[in-house]
Structures are given as C-alpha cells and as structure tokens.
Amino acid sequence: MLEFGSDVREIHGFVNFKQVDPASYDVRPGGMTALYEATHQLASSMYDYGKRLIDQDFSANGVFFIITDGVENASGSRTVADVRE
C-alpha cells in the first residue's frame, strides 16, 4: 500500500488480503499529487513480486486501485509514458 501526495510513501508491502485491517490506516489527503510516480512504483513492485512468485512455480495475478483527490502535478521527471511502459 502506498500513500502519495507531494512524495510517495510505502505503508506496507504485499500482505495476505485477510490480514489487512482498514482501521489501522491513517491516510489523509494533502500536498501535491505525485500520481505518475506512485502508479509507476506500484506497477513495478507488483510486476517484480509476481515474477518472483512465478519463478517459484506459484500462480500470480494482481490488481491495484488508485484513489486520489487531485491531478498529477508532483512526479518530477516521471511521465504517463513511464507508467504505460
């Protein structure tokens, strides 16, 4: 799980869905929106983790959701083309 505003912060890595406790998160809107950077980090992490699982003969698939209160305005050099890659 990532939190992003002016920067991107990992709250935790991959966990079993049954272990997720929504009440333990204190995620608040604020700052700018590093949308492309957060999306790129998340997609790259999911790809890498899925590849490791497949290499160990596990089946793997993934889905992610992005919830934002703003538009991209803080990713620096990261672009939508980087996310598509």
C-alpha atoms as an extended CHARMM CRD file, in Angstrom:
* protein
*
        85  EXT
         1         1  MET       CA              0.0000000000        0.0000000000        0.0000000000  PROA      1               0.0000000000
         2         2  LEU       CA              1.3180000000        3.3880000000       -0.9920000000  PROA      2               0.0000000000
         3         3  GLU       CA              0.3330000000        6.8240000000        0.1760000000  PROA      3               0.0000000000
         4         4  PHE       CA              1.1750000000        9.6840000000       -2.1480000000  PROA      4               0.0000000000
         5         5  GLY       CA              0.9440000000       13.4290000000       -2.0310000000  PROA      5               0.0000000000
         6         6  SER       CA              3.9840000000       15.5610000000       -2.7240000000  PROA      6               0.0000000000
         7         7  ASP       CA              6.0300000000       12.3640000000       -2.3870000000  PROA      7               0.0000000000
         8         8  VAL       CA              5.3730000000        8.6150000000       -2.3280000000  PROA      8               0.0000000000
         9         9  ARG       CA              5.4920000000        6.5780000000        0.8900000000  PROA      9               0.0000000000
        10        10  GLU       CA              5.0580000000        2.8220000000        1.2350000000  PROA      10              0.0000000000
        11        11  ILE       CA              2.7730000000        1.9720000000        4.1350000000  PROA      11              0.0000000000
        12        12  HSD       CA              3.3760000000       -1.7630000000        3.7600000000  PROA      12              0.0000000000
        13        13  GLY       CA              4.3830000000       -4.2700000000        1.1310000000  PROA      13              0.0000000000
        14        14  PHE       CA              2.3420000000       -7.1930000000       -0.0980000000  PROA      14              0.0000000000
        15        15  VAL       CA              0.2480000000       -8.9150000000        2.5750000000  PROA      15              0.0000000000
        16        16  ASN       CA             -2.4810000000      -11.5170000000        2.5750000000  PROA      16              0.0000000000
        17        17  PHE       CA             -5.7870000000       -9.7300000000        1.9780000000  PROA      17              0.0000000000
        18        18  LYS       CA             -7.2810000000      -11.3180000000        5.1170000000  PROA      18              0.0000000000
        19        19  GLN       CA             -4.5590000000       -9.6400000000        7.1990000000  PROA      19              0.0000000000
        20        20  VAL       CA             -5.4810000000       -6.1200000000        6.0700000000  PROA      20              0.0000000000
        21        21  ASP       CA             -7.0850000000       -4.0480000000        8.8320000000  PROA      21              0.0000000000
        22        22  PRO       CA             -8.5410000000       -0.8480000000        7.3360000000  PROA      22              0.0000000000
        23        23  ALA       CA             -8.8790000000        0.6710000000       10.8140000000  PROA      23              0.0000000000
        24        24  SER       CA             -5.0830000000        0.6490000000       11.1850000000  PROA      24              0.0000000000
        25        25  TYR       CA             -4.5430000000        3.1520000000        8.3470000000  PROA      25              0.0000000000
        26        26  ASP       CA             -4.3480000000        6.8880000000        8.8700000000  PROA      26              0.0000000000
        27        27  VAL       CA             -4.2320000000        8.1160000000        5.2750000000  PROA      27              0.0000000000
        28        28  ARG       CA             -5.1010000000       11.7740000000        4.7450000000  PROA      28              0.0000000000
        29        29  PRO       CA             -5.2100000000       13.9790000000        1.6700000000  PROA      29              0.0000000000
        30        30  GLY       CA             -2.7870000000       16.8490000000        1.4100000000  PROA      30              0.0000000000
        31        31  GLY       CA              0.0220000000       18.4160000000       -0.5720000000  PROA      31              0.0000000000
        32        32  MET       CA              0.5610000000       17.8940000000       -4.2600000000  PROA      32              0.0000000000
        33        33  THR       CA             -0.2080000000       14.7220000000       -6.2660000000  PROA      33              0.0000000000
        34        34  ALA       CA              2.6790000000       12.5110000000       -7.4110000000  PROA      34              0.0000000000
        35        35  LEU       CA              0.2440000000       10.3050000000       -9.3290000000  PROA      35              0.0000000000
        36        36  TYR       CA              2.5900000000        9.0660000000      -12.0820000000  PROA      36              0.0000000000
        37        37  GLU       CA              5.3970000000        8.3130000000       -9.6130000000  PROA      37              0.0000000000
        38        38  ALA       CA              3.0720000000        6.3800000000       -7.2790000000  PROA      38              0.0000000000
        39        39  THR       CA              1.4900000000        4.4430000000      -10.1520000000  PROA      39              0.0000000000
        40        40  HSD       CA              4.8830000000        3.5720000000      -11.6250000000  PROA      40              0.0000000000
        41        41  GLN       CA              6.2520000000        2.3850000000       -8.2620000000  PROA      41              0.0000000000
        42        42  LEU       CA              3.1780000000        0.2900000000       -7.5790000000  PROA      42              0.0000000000
        43        43  ALA       CA              3.0710000000       -1.3510000000      -11.0150000000  PROA      43              0.0000000000
        44        44  SER       CA              6.8160000000       -2.0710000000      -10.9130000000  PROA      44              0.0000000000
        45        45  SER       CA              6.5780000000       -3.6060000000       -7.4370000000  PROA      45              0.0000000000
        46        46  MET       CA              3.6360000000       -5.7810000000       -8.4420000000  PROA      46              0.0000000000
        47        47  TYR       CA              5.4520000000       -6.9610000000      -11.5700000000  PROA      47              0.0000000000
        48        48  ASP       CA              8.6290000000       -7.8090000000       -9.6370000000  PROA      48              0.0000000000
        49        49  TYR       CA              6.7540000000       -9.6490000000       -6.8690000000  PROA      49              0.0000000000
        50        50  GLY       CA              4.6080000000      -11.5520000000       -9.3900000000  PROA      50              0.0000000000
        51        51  LYS       CA              7.7180000000      -12.5820000000      -11.3170000000  PROA      51              0.0000000000
        52        52  ARG       CA              9.3500000000      -13.9010000000       -8.1250000000  PROA      52              0.0000000000
        53        53  LEU       CA              6.2250000000      -15.9450000000       -7.3540000000  PROA      53              0.0000000000
        54        54  ILE       CA              6.0300000000      -17.3570000000      -10.8840000000  PROA      54              0.0000000000
        55        55  ASP       CA              9.7430000000      -18.2210000000      -10.7750000000  PROA      55              0.0000000000
        56        56  GLN       CA              8.9390000000      -20.2840000000       -7.6490000000  PROA      56              0.0000000000
        57        57  ASP       CA              6.1210000000      -22.1210000000       -9.5060000000  PROA      57              0.0000000000
        58        58  PHE       CA              3.2460000000      -20.1680000000       -7.9220000000  PROA      58              0.0000000000
        59        59  SER       CA              0.3770000000      -18.7240000000       -9.8980000000  PROA      59              0.0000000000
        60        60  ALA       CA              0.2070000000      -14.9650000000       -9.6840000000  PROA      60              0.0000000000
        61        61  ASN       CA             -2.1100000000      -12.1810000000      -10.7130000000  PROA      61              0.0000000000
        62        62  GLY       CA             -2.6980000000       -8.7430000000       -9.3300000000  PROA      62              0.0000000000
        63        63  VAL       CA             -4.9180000000       -5.7220000000       -9.3560000000  PROA      63              0.0000000000
        64        64  PHE       CA             -4.4540000000       -2.2750000000       -7.9250000000  PROA      64              0.0000000000
        65        65  PHE       CA             -6.7010000000        0.6710000000       -7.2710000000  PROA      65              0.0000000000
        66        66  ILE       CA             -5.7320000000        4.3100000000       -7.2250000000  PROA      66              0.0000000000
        67        67  ILE       CA             -7.7540000000        6.7420000000       -5.1740000000  PROA      67              0.0000000000
        68        68  THR       CA             -6.7770000000       10.3770000000       -5.4960000000  PROA      68              0.0000000000
        69        69  ASP       CA             -8.1980000000       13.7710000000       -4.6960000000  PROA      69              0.0000000000
        70        70  GLY       CA             -6.1650000000       15.5610000000       -7.3410000000  PROA      70              0.0000000000
        71        71  VAL       CA             -4.4990000000       15.5140000000      -10.7260000000  PROA      71              0.0000000000
        72        72  GLU       CA             -0.8630000000       14.7510000000      -11.4700000000  PROA      72              0.0000000000
        73        73  ASN       CA              1.3330000000       17.7070000000      -10.5000000000  PROA      73              0.0000000000
        74        74  ALA       CA              4.3090000000       16.4040000000       -8.4990000000  PROA      74              0.0000000000
        75        75  SER       CA              6.0450000000       13.4440000000      -10.1680000000  PROA      75              0.0000000000
        76        76  GLY       CA              9.0540000000       15.3810000000      -11.3980000000  PROA      76              0.0000000000
        77        77  SER       CA             10.5210000000       13.5830000000      -14.3980000000  PROA      77              0.0000000000
        78        78  ARG       CA              8.0940000000       10.6180000000      -14.3040000000  PROA      78              0.0000000000
        79        79  THR       CA              5.6010000000       10.7680000000      -17.1760000000  PROA      79              0.0000000000
        80        80  VAL       CA              2.4880000000        8.9320000000      -18.2840000000  PROA      80              0.0000000000
        81        81  ALA       CA              4.6980000000        7.1150000000      -20.8410000000  PROA      81              0.0000000000
        82        82  ASP       CA              6.7510000000        5.7040000000      -17.9310000000  PROA      82              0.0000000000
        83        83  VAL       CA              3.5680000000        4.3810000000      -16.3400000000  PROA      83              0.0000000000
        84        84  ARG       CA              2.4020000000        2.7790000000      -19.5960000000  PROA      84              0.0000000000
        85        85  GLU       CA              5.7590000000        1.0380000000      -20.0080000000  PROA      85              0.0000000000
